[in-house]
Amino acid sequence: MQNKVKGYRAERKMRLILEGYGWKVVRAGGSLGEYDIIAFKEGKCIFFQVKSTGREVFYYYGYPEDTYEGFPFRLIVDFGRGCVRVLKPKKTVRKDDGEDFSEFVRSQS
């Protein structure tokens, strides 16, 4: 149960950041699919898988492609303490991999 609550909080946090930059966001509840949230803005669509960890390294075993149904697919890893990274899916994610999530959202807006 604790992991579901932690996952929901991370998804909600990412949703609020995206919405703050004008994106419309749909949450795919229950993590039953390849993605957790879909974001839409001005003809753009991005699928996101959101993960959360307190560790220095995160091991990802989910959807491996960088597109989903022809749209960008990105992995978001919330390492805590303000360190949220977004990147194309890969098996081993470190705190300095990819791009800061807020910077990524700003660059897409």
C-alpha positions, -999 to +999 in steps of 0.1 A: +000+000+000+028+024+008+043+021-027+009+030-043+006+061-021+042+071-029+035+065-066+003+085-066+020+114-049+048+115-075+022+113-103+002+142-087+034+163-083+043+158-120+007+166-131+007+198-111+040+209-126+027+202-162-006+220-155+013+250-142+029+253-177-005+250-194-005+213-203-037+193-200-030+161-182-048+128-180-038+103-153-040+066-161-049+053-127-037+021-112-005+018-133-021-010-154-006+002-187+027+014-201+022+050-189+010+068-159+001+102-174-005+117-208+001+154-213-014+175-242-006+211-253-008+229-286-009+198-307+018+180-287+013+148-268+038+131-244+033+098-225+051+096-192+059+067-168+064+081-133+087+064-108+098+074-073+128+062-053+149+073-023+180+056-037+209+070-057+202+047-087+168+035-100+165+002-120+137+005-146+121-027-161+091-011-178+083-001-214+117+003-232+109+024-263+111+062-266+078+064-285+044+051-277+018+049-305+040+074-324+042+099-296+072+107-273+074+084-243+095+096-213+104+082-180+102+105-150+122+095-118+116+114-086+147+108-065+133+131-037+146+163-022+138+182-054+157+159-078+133+149-105+148+136-138+131+130-172+147+109-199+142+083-226+136+049-210+167+030-199+174+003-174+197+021-150+189+057-141+211+079-120+204+113-104+223+131-130+208+113-161+185+130-184+172+165-177+156+182-147+118+177-151+109+214-145+135+225-171+122+199-195+086+211-191+097+247-195+116+239-227+085+221-242+062+251-235 
